[in-house]
């Protein structure tokens, strides 16, 4: 009897097909549209259009502003929670963690609709604070994505390192700044990536909270609604590149920190 | 007074369809596959089944499943109950009437632009239902298949459309032309309406609400909403920009008033676009939000006092608010209003010269235009059907009476709708005796008075260059201009960058 088994290469075929159909092919289409004009000829007009218009650059800046502020607020909120949860000796840690993660299980448009009512109660008229509301909405949406990675990194933290710092005479604050914080950087980085990138483009939150200013996502949509696929594709491509650069930068940083961790644990073994 | 009672099942269905728009198309496809099977099995052979690919707005056709208590009993003896989706019932009707099998593949689109993009990407449909400007665009591009002569044969009793369409709608469709061809050759009216202002009479007067300047009125700053699409917003901006001219007595009493009004409301000169850009910027700053759907809920919950609204959605909002004893009203700006309609058009690529298929597509339009089906759609969707009913068939008018007719002798008005049903507004057969408040509520929104329609204008499609310019204008209005960034923020950014660099540099120094 012949035994059937798949080689590793064969196992890759389904994903490879997926990759070609849904990642590579659309990307090629986007690049094609980005560098052609209405007549189908090669053109870099779309590129220069983007960088010469104060409105598109302004949109980029605005999206960046929303994303940066959301990320900072999320980080400031998430770190203490993750720290307390990870370091505490509570019996039902997971249950408490669940409370923070649970909102993720509810459809996010529903959550934002509820948030809208709460904010209306607090502010009266939502239209006066579009930026603030957007940041609150985004933070509400993306906070769990910041808590989880930080929590996991802190959980993995080797207690003996903290004991060593203590033995060598460092007080609690010093231990935190010199040991805990640097070692949790990989978690922080992945948290930042997971919050920063979606908050640059998630225009549903803006729409639902009545912020009529476009961000990158809505700008792309506006161009497509005007049958201008060329400019729309170019902006999508620019956004893609920004995200790529951002990811490369953070990856390098995370690697650096990972290296240090390995280095440290190596020392310990000696 | 009889109150319109909308079907709850339908409401739930529509709510869920609204939350998951994609489910609509998917659901229709699955249903089509599941229910279509037995019909196919009964047919002589697969090749005998005509497949009709229909693409319609979401929630824009009665999908049946009414409760028995929702049955509409009209005074002319007609009893209406939606049991199954209309497009499924069409399959049976077609088999009984023409002895042929047809299967409808029903799918939905979200916006006219989405539909156009889908067509450009190569999706083929036989019959679609876009708005007037998209019909014009498709007509101008030669994408549409004209209706056959048989479709306009008034002698054929199954030609419900040509026999039943309102004279007013038919005349509007016939009088407007693209490249020398009238719209009625390519389009069959489905639903129609106007744009206006839904307002809370406790907060502002009818006069204040009856002008496009309302959206620029500082007294209601941040309490009014605009529409989140370029065409409606541009129309409002034009109305406000030209407010003085449009209400000028000399202009209104001009012999060629309608023609001139149409020209003014289709003004796309660069200067006008630039002026509209400035004004729209101010109007948006003065508004609570730009919305497509949320304005109705915000009116009902009292977050806003006035809402730029399409007539059908206004009817829906007034119905909903009424359930909580909250009475909203509808006003039509004195300057002018946007007359719009959605119509069924056949696509040349889809039909592909197939005579049988075209006949089935035309039969589908006729089936939807049968007066009882028109009533079912009106009940389900809330918009106004283009169908008035053929001679001797008063079903649509009786439905209006069922909705709005008042019994009491006091506090009633005589509301003429003859312009719609017989083409003559003096026609005494078509006067509704309605409660007095209906003059500026649901009835007024659903069947605007003849006087209002005098100041209505159709907004035509923009050609490629104009479209680009107007959309650029809209994007400019919506985008955050980099020059608006305050100096303080720039300084803060600079400081943060310096701080970050400083931290990194000092870290390195410590290491070495």
Interface residues (C-beta under 8 A of the other chain):
Chain A: X38 X54 X55 X56 X57 X58 X59 X61 X62 X109 X120 X125 X126 X127 X128 X207 X208 X210 X212 X213 X214 X218 X219 X222 X223 X224 X225 X226 X227 X228
Chain B: X19 X111 X113 X116 X117 X120 X222 X223 X228 X230 X284 X287 X288 X289 X290 X291 X294 X303 X464 X467 X468 X471 X474 X475 X476 X478 X479 X480 X481 X482 X483 X484 X485
